[in-house]
Amino acid sequence: MDLHTAGHRRGVVAAPHAAAVEAGHAILAAGGNAIEAMVAMAAVIAVTYPHMNQLGGDGFWLVREPSGRLRALMAAGAAGSGARPELYREAGLDSIPPRGPLAALTVPAAVAGWMLALEAARAHGGKLPLADLLAAATAHARTGFAISRSQAECTAYAASGLAAAPGFAKTFLVDGKPPPPGSLLRQAGLAATLEHLAHAGLDDFYRGDVGREIAADLERIGSPVTREDLAHCRAGVAEPLSVELAGGTVFNTPPPTQGLASLMILALFDRLRVRKADGFDHIHGLVEATKRALSVRNRYLTDPQHLVHPPGRFLERAFLDREAAAIDRAHAAPWGHAGRGDTVWLGAADAGGLVVSYIQSLYWEYGSGCVLPATGVLMQNRGVAFSLERGALNALSPGRLPVHTLNPALAVLADGRIMAYGAMGGDAQPQIQAGLFTRHVGFRMPLPEALDHPRCVLGQTWGAPRASLLVEARFEEALVAELRAAGHHVEMLGEPYADSMGHAGAVLLHPDGTLEGAHDPRADGGAAGL
């Protein structure tokens, strides 16, 4: 499959798994619009990339309409009604466990996001039946698919911590061991769920037969999420955050996502007026902007109902000017934060002017690890972001939204192009977005080259926590030496293309109406158009 494609007139899609790209392309060929193609891709990748995402996760959309209006579709699941600090303390815990039933404490809202997105699709001429959109995902779940390199490596890394989670070993291991790449994985329960939803409607996931089965299995394994919690789940529409840069206006999702951090990094770096790609000033500037943006995020980000200030306060020119002026252009500031997270980013655009940036996730690899037997749904562990401490910024309480590393990006560029882009990788998502944007938009690097280029990430993406500046093996030794001399704790990775550097992608609508798409050589997908 091609990693890059351009010159299309009808539509284009990009995704980290080839099966998702094929599904989106097929929907466009059948006359579907970009949103319908995205729902089909989201369903397929939930089946074929289960270490990164599934129906038991959350999702966030940025949709740019032909009129130019942008909307954020927010599908974040709240903490269950039984998710109280006492539940964990009575179990002898002083923090929320990352795996198992007590980690499966938030309602999965991704499917609610699909529902809201399909309402938007119909408003823009979408007419394809839901059964058509879910057909490819159902087939892959029923007949099986070849396990990707990424999934095989992730399973081998994480299996020991996941094996005890209900349903995990039966679903994803073979004789108790991680299967090698290319092995066939079938998910009969998930196939039956998708087939049922195709005929009963997506609402059934929350308020019908599927919702009843999900709730019964969650109660059986000891999760604090109830059927009433599922019944109350709805996705919502929000105004995106935005910031103006020299190259155009960039948009991202509001809290509880870390879209604010992604915008801040770009805005701070823009103020540094760096003239050359991939020299010390570029890499050091991005890293130092990242530290300042993530520091704001860590002090501020929470459920939108509990915010102390409106997020736009941190995107005001005066605030950004002060933050940029505080960056030392020659020396690294101290840093000790390390985060974690996995996800998938997908993009789609069509000739009608719809441009879609979408991100879907379970949080950690395989989320909570809990696979519900009646439905095959794999539950996320997004609730691990909560604290059991009273008065904490993100203190656990029923109905509260956890913070999200997820954040899809979209830019209206000064040259007339519309660019949807994003990446997986926890704390790395804003950093990878910034690297891609500055190379392609700021320094005019061709899109496939910008995606292929050696990356660096401050702290953790997914895997064991670190607080170092991680760099791929293709980084120039002289640049690494400059970074170390400036005080950066550089850790060289062994791989030239490392999964821990994230999977990024982008789709573009050009002023002449042509469409372009590309995805990451570190992933298992690509791009296709017509």
C-alpha positions as CSV (number, residue, x, y, z in Angstrom):
1,M,0.0,0.0,0.0
2,D,1.2,3.5,-0.9
3,L,2.2,5.7,2.0
4,H,1.5,8.9,0.0
5,T,-1.0,9.7,-2.7
6,A,-2.0,13.0,-4.4
7,G,-3.9,14.5,-7.3
8,H,-7.3,13.0,-6.5
9,R,-10.6,14.7,-7.3
10,R,-13.2,12.6,-5.4
11,G,-11.7,11.8,-2.0
12,V,-8.7,10.6,0.0
13,V,-8.2,8.7,3.2
14,A,-5.2,7.9,5.5
15,A,-4.9,5.4,8.4
16,P,-2.3,3.4,10.2
17,H,-3.7,0.0,9.0
18,A,-4.1,-1.0,5.4
19,A,-7.6,-2.6,6.0
20,A,-8.9,0.7,7.4
21,V,-7.6,2.5,4.3
22,E,-9.2,0.0,2.0
23,A,-12.5,0.3,3.9
24,G,-12.5,4.1,3.6
25,H,-11.6,4.0,0.0
26,A,-14.4,1.6,-0.7
27,I,-17.0,3.9,0.9
28,L,-15.8,6.9,-1.1
29,A,-16.0,4.8,-4.3
30,A,-19.6,3.8,-3.4
31,G,-20.5,7.5,-3.2
32,G,-20.1,8.0,0.5
33,N,-18.7,11.3,1.9
34,A,-15.6,11.8,4.0
35,I,-17.5,11.3,7.3
36,E,-19.1,8.1,6.2
37,A,-15.7,6.9,5.1
38,M,-14.3,7.8,8.5
39,V,-16.9,5.8,10.3
40,A,-16.1,2.7,8.2
41,M,-12.4,3.2,8.9
42,A,-13.0,3.7,12.6
43,A,-14.9,0.4,12.8
44,V,-12.3,-1.5,10.8
45,I,-9.4,-0.2,12.8
46,A,-11.2,-1.0,16.0
47,V,-11.1,-4.6,14.9
48,T,-7.7,-4.8,13.2
49,Y,-5.6,-2.6,15.6
50,P,-7.0,-3.7,19.0
51,H,-3.9,-2.9,20.9
52,M,-4.5,0.8,20.1
53,N,-8.3,1.2,20.0
54,Q,-11.6,-0.6,20.1
55,L,-15.3,-0.1,20.6
56,G,-14.7,0.1,24.3
57,G,-12.8,3.4,24.0
58,D,-13.3,7.1,23.3
59,G,-12.9,9.3,20.3
60,F,-12.7,13.0,19.2
61,W,-13.5,14.5,15.8
62,L,-12.7,17.8,14.0
63,V,-15.0,18.3,11.0
64,R,-14.4,21.1,8.6
65,E,-17.6,21.7,6.6
66,P,-17.8,23.0,3.0
67,S,-19.0,26.3,4.3
68,G,-15.7,26.6,6.3
69,R,-17.3,26.0,9.7
70,L,-15.4,23.8,12.0
71,R,-17.0,21.6,14.7
72,A,-15.5,19.4,17.4
73,L,-17.4,16.2,18.1
74,M,-16.6,15.1,21.7
75,A,-17.0,11.5,22.6
76,A,-15.5,11.2,26.1
77,G,-16.9,8.7,28.5
78,A,-17.6,9.7,32.1
79,A,-16.6,7.7,35.3
80,G,-19.2,5.1,36.2
81,S,-21.7,5.7,39.1
82,G,-19.8,3.2,41.2
83,A,-16.4,4.8,40.6
84,R,-15.7,6.3,44.0
85,P,-12.4,6.5,45.9
86,E,-13.8,4.3,48.6
87,L,-14.2,1.4,46.2
88,Y,-10.4,1.5,45.6
89,R,-9.4,2.1,49.1
90,E,-11.5,-0.8,50.4
91,A,-9.7,-2.9,47.9
92,G,-6.4,-1.9,49.5
93,L,-5.4,0.4,46.7
94,D,-3.9,4.0,47.0
95,S,-4.2,4.6,43.2
96,I,-6.3,3.4,40.3
97,P,-4.9,0.2,38.8
98,P,-4.1,0.3,35.1
99,R,-5.4,-3.1,34.3
100,G,-8.4,-5.3,35.2
101,P,-12.0,-4.5,36.1
102,L,-11.3,-1.6,38.4
103,A,-9.4,0.0,35.5
104,A,-12.5,-0.3,33.3
105,L,-14.2,2.6,35.2
106,T,-15.3,5.0,32.4
107,V,-18.2,4.6,29.9
108,P,-16.9,3.8,26.3
109,A,-18.1,6.8,24.2
110,A,-16.5,6.2,20.8
111,V,-19.7,4.6,19.3
112,A,-21.7,7.6,20.6
113,G,-19.3,9.7,18.6
114,W,-19.9,7.6,15.5
115,M,-23.6,8.3,15.9
116,L,-23.2,12.0,16.1
117,A,-20.8,12.0,13.1
118,L,-23.4,10.1,11.0
119,E,-25.9,12.8,11.8
120,A,-23.4,15.3,10.3
121,A,-22.8,13.0,7.4
122,R,-26.5,12.9,6.5
123,A,-26.7,16.7,6.8
124,H,-24.0,16.8,4.0
125,G,-25.7,14.3,1.7
126,G,-24.6,11.0,3.2
127,K,-27.0,8.2,2.3
128,L,-25.2,4.9,2.8
129,P,-26.8,2.5,5.2
130,L,-25.1,1.7,8.4
131,A,-24.8,-2.0,7.4
132,D,-22.5,-0.9,4.5
133,L,-20.3,1.2,6.8
134,L,-19.8,-1.7,9.2
135,A,-19.6,-4.5,6.7
136,A,-15.8,-4.6,6.3
137,A,-15.2,-4.4,10.1
138,T,-17.7,-7.3,10.7
139,A,-16.0,-9.4,8.0
140,H,-12.5,-8.8,9.5
141,A,-13.7,-9.7,12.9
142,R,-15.5,-12.9,11.8
143,T,-13.1,-14.4,9.2
144,G,-10.0,-13.0,10.9
145,F,-7.1,-10.8,9.9
146,A,-3.3,-11.1,10.0
147,I,-1.9,-9.7,13.2
148,S,0.3,-6.7,12.3
149,R,3.9,-6.2,13.4
150,S,2.9,-3.4,15.7
151,Q,0.2,-5.5,17.4
152,A,2.6,-8.5,17.8
153,E,5.4,-6.4,19.3
154,C,2.9,-4.6,21.6
155,T,1.4,-7.9,22.8
156,A,4.8,-9.4,23.5
157,Y,5.7,-6.3,25.5
158,A,2.5,-5.9,27.5
159,A,1.1,-9.5,27.8
160,S,2.5,-10.2,31.3
161,G,0.6,-7.3,32.8
162,L,-2.6,-8.1,30.9
163,A,-2.9,-11.8,31.1
164,A,-4.9,-11.7,34.3
165,A,-7.5,-9.3,32.9
166,P,-10.8,-11.1,32.2
167,G,-11.0,-12.2,28.6
168,F,-7.6,-10.9,27.5
169,A,-5.7,-14.2,27.2
170,K,-8.6,-16.0,25.5
171,T,-8.9,-13.3,22.9
172,F,-5.4,-12.2,22.2
173,L,-3.0,-15.0,23.3
174,V,-2.4,-18.4,21.9
175,D,-1.8,-21.1,24.5
176,G,-1.0,-18.3,26.9
177,K,1.7,-16.7,24.6
178,P,1.7,-13.7,22.3
179,P,1.1,-14.8,18.7
180,P,3.7,-13.8,16.1
181,P,3.1,-11.3,13.2
182,G,0.9,-12.8,10.5
183,S,-1.1,-15.0,12.8
184,L,-4.8,-15.0,12.2
185,L,-7.0,-13.4,14.8
186,R,-10.7,-14.0,14.8
187,Q,-13.1,-12.1,17.2
188,A,-16.5,-13.9,16.8
189,G,-18.2,-12.0,19.7
190,L,-17.2,-8.7,18.3
191,A,-18.3,-9.7,14.8
192,A,-21.8,-10.6,16.2
193,T,-21.9,-7.2,18.0
194,L,-21.1,-5.3,14.8
195,E,-23.6,-7.3,12.8
196,H,-26.3,-6.6,15.4
197,L,-25.5,-2.9,15.5
198,A,-25.6,-2.7,11.7
199,H,-29.3,-3.7,11.8
200,A,-30.5,-2.4,15.2
201,G,-28.6,0.9,15.0
202,L,-25.6,2.3,17.0
203,D,-27.9,3.5,19.8
204,D,-28.3,-0.2,20.7
205,F,-24.8,-0.1,22.0
206,Y,-26.0,2.0,25.0
207,R,-29.7,1.6,25.3
208,G,-30.5,-1.7,23.7
209,D,-29.6,-5.4,23.7
210,V,-25.9,-4.8,23.3
211,G,-25.9,-2.2,26.1
212,R,-27.7,-4.8,28.3
213,E,-25.0,-7.4,27.6
214,I,-22.2,-4.9,28.2
215,A,-23.6,-3.9,31.5
216,A,-24.2,-7.4,32.6
217,D,-20.6,-8.4,31.9
218,L,-19.2,-5.3,33.5
219,E,-21.2,-6.1,36.7
220,R,-20.0,-9.7,36.5
221,I,-16.3,-8.8,36.4
222,G,-16.6,-6.0,39.0
223,S,-16.4,-2.8,37.0
224,P,-18.0,0.3,38.5
225,V,-19.8,1.1,35.2
226,T,-23.6,0.3,35.2
227,R,-26.3,0.0,32.6
228,E,-27.7,3.5,33.7
229,D,-24.2,4.9,33.0
230,L,-24.3,3.5,29.5
231,A,-27.9,4.7,28.9
232,H,-26.9,8.3,29.8
233,C,-23.9,8.4,27.4
234,R,-24.1,11.0,24.6
235,A,-21.5,12.6,22.5
236,G,-21.6,16.4,22.2
237,V,-20.6,19.2,19.9
238,A,-18.1,21.9,21.0
239,E,-16.3,24.9,19.5
240,P,-12.7,24.0,18.6
241,L,-9.8,25.9,20.2
242,S,-7.6,27.8,17.7
243,V,-4.5,29.9,17.4
244,E,-3.1,32.0,14.6
245,L,0.3,31.3,13.2
246,A,2.4,32.7,10.4
247,G,1.4,29.7,8.3
248,G,-2.3,29.8,9.0
249,T,-4.9,29.1,11.7
250,V,-4.6,25.8,13.6
251,F,-7.6,24.1,15.4
252,N,-7.8,21.4,18.0
253,T,-10.2,20.0,20.5
254,P,-11.0,21.7,23.8
255,P,-10.8,20.1,27.3
256,P,-10.8,17.4,28.5
257,T,-8.4,16.8,25.6
258,Q,-4.8,18.1,25.5
259,G,-5.6,20.1,22.3
260,L,-4.5,23.2,24.2
261,A,-1.0,21.8,24.6
262,S,-0.7,21.0,20.9
263,L,-1.7,24.6,20.0
264,M,0.6,26.1,22.6
265,I,3.6,24.3,21.3
266,L,3.1,25.6,17.8
267,A,2.3,29.1,18.9
268,L,5.4,29.3,21.1
269,F,7.7,27.8,18.5
270,D,6.2,30.2,15.9
271,R,7.4,33.1,18.1
272,L,11.0,31.8,18.0
273,R,11.3,32.6,14.3
274,V,13.5,29.6,13.5
275,R,14.7,29.7,9.9
276,K,16.1,26.2,9.3
277,A,14.6,22.8,9.6
278,D,16.2,20.1,11.9
279,G,19.1,22.1,13.2
280,F,19.6,22.8,16.9
281,D,17.3,25.8,17.0
282,H,14.4,23.7,15.5
283,I,14.7,20.7,17.8
284,H,15.7,22.6,20.9
285,G,12.9,25.1,20.3
286,L,10.2,22.5,19.9
287,V,11.4,20.6,23.0
288,E,11.4,23.7,25.2
289,A,8.0,24.9,23.8
290,T,6.8,21.4,24.7
291,K,7.9,21.7,28.3
292,R,6.1,25.0,28.8
293,A,2.9,23.7,27.1
294,L,2.8,20.5,29.0
295,S,3.5,22.3,32.3
296,V,0.4,24.4,31.6
297,R,-1.6,21.3,30.7
298,N,-0.5,19.5,33.9
299,R,-1.5,22.4,36.1
300,Y,-4.8,23.2,34.4
301,L,-6.4,20.4,32.3
302,T,-9.4,18.7,33.8
303,D,-13.1,18.0,33.1
304,P,-14.6,21.1,31.4
305,Q,-17.1,21.5,34.2
306,H,-14.2,22.0,36.7
307,L,-11.9,24.3,34.8
308,V,-10.6,27.3,36.8
309,H,-10.1,29.4,33.6
310,P,-11.4,29.2,30.0
311,P,-8.7,27.5,27.9
312,G,-8.6,30.5,25.5
313,R,-6.8,32.4,28.3
314,F,-3.6,30.4,27.5
315,L,-3.8,31.1,23.8
316,E,-4.0,34.9,24.2
317,R,-1.2,36.7,22.5
318,A,0.2,38.4,25.6
319,F,0.4,35.1,27.5
320,L,2.0,33.3,24.6
321,D,4.5,36.2,24.2
322,R,5.6,35.9,27.8
323,E,5.9,32.2,27.6
324,A,8.0,32.3,24.5
325,A,10.2,35.0,25.9
326,A,11.0,32.7,28.9
327,I,12.4,30.0,26.6
328,D,16.2,29.8,26.9
329,R,17.4,29.5,23.3
330,A,20.7,27.9,24.3
331,H,20.0,25.7,27.4
332,A,17.5,23.0,28.3
333,A,15.1,23.7,31.1
334,P,14.6,20.9,33.8
335,W,12.0,18.3,33.1
336,G,10.7,15.3,35.0
337,H,7.2,14.5,33.7
338,A,6.5,11.2,31.9
339,G,3.2,10.2,30.5
340,R,1.8,7.3,28.5
341,G,-0.9,6.4,25.9
342,D,-1.8,4.7,22.6
343,T,-4.3,5.6,20.0
344,V,-5.0,5.8,16.2
345,W,-5.4,8.9,14.1
346,L,-7.3,8.7,10.8
347,G,-8.0,11.4,8.2
348,A,-10.5,11.8,5.3
349,A,-11.5,14.5,2.8
350,D,-13.8,14.6,-0.2
351,A,-14.5,16.7,-3.2
352,G,-17.5,18.4,-1.5
353,G,-15.1,20.1,0.9
354,L,-15.6,17.9,4.0
355,V,-12.2,17.4,5.8
356,V,-12.2,15.1,8.8
357,S,-9.5,14.6,11.5
358,Y,-10.4,11.8,13.9
359,I,-8.7,10.1,16.8
360,Q,-9.8,6.9,18.7
361,S,-8.2,5.2,21.7
362,L,-8.2,2.8,24.7
363,Y,-5.5,4.9,26.4
364,W,-2.8,2.3,27.3
365,E,-2.0,-0.6,25.0
366,Y,-5.2,-2.8,25.1
367,G,-6.7,-0.4,27.7
368,S,-7.9,-2.2,30.8
369,G,-7.4,-5.6,29.1
370,C,-10.9,-6.6,29.9
371,V,-12.7,-8.3,27.0
372,L,-16.4,-8.7,27.7
373,P,-17.5,-12.2,26.7
374,A,-21.0,-11.5,25.4
375,T,-20.0,-8.7,23.0
376,G,-16.3,-8.9,22.5
377,V,-15.9,-5.3,23.6
378,L,-12.5,-4.4,25.0
379,M,-12.7,-1.8,27.7
380,Q,-10.5,1.2,27.9
381,N,-8.5,2.3,31.0
382,R,-8.8,6.1,30.5
383,G,-9.9,6.4,34.2
384,V,-6.3,5.7,35.3
385,A,-5.8,9.4,34.8
386,F,-8.0,10.1,37.9
387,S,-6.5,10.6,41.3
388,L,-7.9,9.1,44.6
389,E,-6.7,12.1,46.5
390,R,-9.4,14.5,47.7
391,G,-8.9,17.9,46.2
392,A,-6.6,16.7,43.4
393,L,-7.0,18.5,40.0
394,N,-8.5,15.3,38.5
395,A,-10.0,13.7,41.6
396,L,-12.2,10.6,40.9
397,S,-15.9,11.0,41.2
398,P,-18.9,9.5,39.4
399,G,-19.9,11.2,36.2
400,R,-16.6,13.1,35.9
401,L,-14.7,13.1,32.6
402,P,-11.0,12.0,32.7
403,V,-8.3,14.1,31.0
404,H,-7.4,12.9,27.5
405,T,-4.1,12.8,25.6
406,L,-6.2,12.4,22.5
407,N,-6.3,15.5,20.2
408,P,-7.0,15.6,16.5
409,A,-5.7,18.6,14.6
410,L,-6.8,20.6,11.6
411,A,-5.3,23.7,10.0
412,V,-6.6,26.3,7.6
413,L,-3.4,27.4,5.9
414,A,-2.5,30.8,4.6
415,D,-1.8,29.3,1.2
416,G,-5.4,28.1,0.9
417,R,-4.9,24.5,1.8
418,I,-6.9,22.6,4.5
419,M,-4.8,20.1,6.4
420,A,-6.2,17.5,8.8
421,Y,-3.4,15.8,10.7
422,G,-2.6,13.9,13.9
423,A,-0.7,11.1,15.6
424,M,-0.9,8.5,18.3
425,G,1.3,8.5,21.4
426,G,0.2,10.1,24.7
427,D,2.4,13.0,25.5
428,A,4.1,12.5,22.2
429,Q,0.9,13.4,20.2
430,P,1.4,17.2,20.5
431,Q,5.1,16.9,19.8
432,I,4.7,14.7,16.7
433,Q,2.0,17.1,15.4
434,A,4.4,20.0,15.9
435,G,7.3,18.2,14.2
436,L,5.1,17.3,11.2
437,F,3.5,20.8,11.0
438,T,6.7,22.8,11.3
439,R,8.5,20.6,8.7
440,H,5.7,20.5,6.1
441,V,4.1,23.9,6.6
442,G,6.8,26.0,8.1
443,F,9.8,24.7,6.3
444,R,7.9,23.5,3.1
445,M,9.1,19.9,3.3
446,P,7.1,17.5,1.1
447,L,4.4,15.7,3.2
448,P,5.8,12.2,2.8
449,E,9.3,13.4,3.7
450,A,8.0,15.2,6.7
451,L,6.3,12.0,7.9
452,D,9.4,9.9,7.2
453,H,11.9,12.3,8.9
454,P,13.8,11.2,12.1
455,R,11.8,12.1,15.2
456,C,12.5,12.9,18.8
457,V,10.0,12.8,21.7
458,L,10.4,14.2,25.2
459,G,9.3,11.6,27.7
460,Q,6.9,8.7,27.2
461,T,4.8,7.7,24.2
462,W,3.9,4.1,25.0
463,G,6.1,1.6,26.9
464,A,8.1,2.0,30.1
465,P,7.9,5.6,31.5
466,R,10.9,7.9,30.7
467,A,11.7,11.5,31.1
468,S,14.5,11.6,28.5
469,L,14.6,13.1,25.1
470,L,14.2,10.0,22.9
471,V,15.7,10.2,19.4
472,E,15.6,7.8,16.5
473,A,18.8,6.2,15.4
474,R,18.8,8.2,12.1
475,F,19.4,11.5,14.0
476,E,22.7,13.1,13.1
477,E,25.4,12.6,15.7
478,A,26.5,16.2,15.6
479,L,23.0,17.4,16.4
480,V,22.7,14.9,19.3
481,A,26.0,16.2,20.6
482,E,24.7,19.8,20.5
483,L,21.5,18.8,22.3
484,R,23.5,17.1,25.0
485,A,25.8,20.0,25.4
486,A,22.7,22.2,26.0
487,G,21.6,20.0,28.8
488,H,19.1,17.7,27.2
489,H,19.2,14.1,28.5
490,V,19.2,12.4,25.1
491,E,18.5,8.7,24.8
492,M,19.3,7.2,21.4
493,L,16.8,4.5,20.3
494,G,18.1,1.4,18.5
495,E,15.5,1.6,15.7
496,P,15.7,3.9,12.7
497,Y,11.9,3.9,12.6
498,A,10.6,3.4,16.2
499,D,6.9,2.7,17.1
500,S,7.5,4.7,20.2
501,M,7.9,7.8,18.0
502,G,4.2,7.5,17.1
503,H,2.2,6.9,14.0
504,A,1.3,10.2,12.2
505,G,-0.7,11.1,9.1
506,A,-2.3,13.9,7.2
507,V,-4.8,14.6,4.4
508,L,-5.0,17.9,2.5
509,L,-7.6,19.7,0.4
510,H,-5.7,21.9,-2.0
511,P,-7.1,25.2,-3.4
512,D,-7.5,23.7,-6.8
513,G,-9.8,21.0,-5.4
514,T,-7.2,18.2,-5.6
515,L,-6.7,15.9,-2.6
516,E,-3.6,14.5,-1.0
517,G,-3.0,12.0,1.8
518,A,-0.1,10.3,3.6
519,H,0.6,8.1,6.5
520,D,3.6,7.0,8.6
521,P,6.2,4.4,7.6
522,R,6.3,3.4,11.3
523,A,2.7,2.1,11.1
524,D,1.0,-0.6,9.0
525,G,-1.2,1.5,6.8
526,G,-1.0,4.2,4.2
527,A,-3.2,6.4,2.1
528,A,-5.5,6.0,-0.9
529,G,-7.8,8.2,-3.0
530,L,-9.9,8.4,-6.1
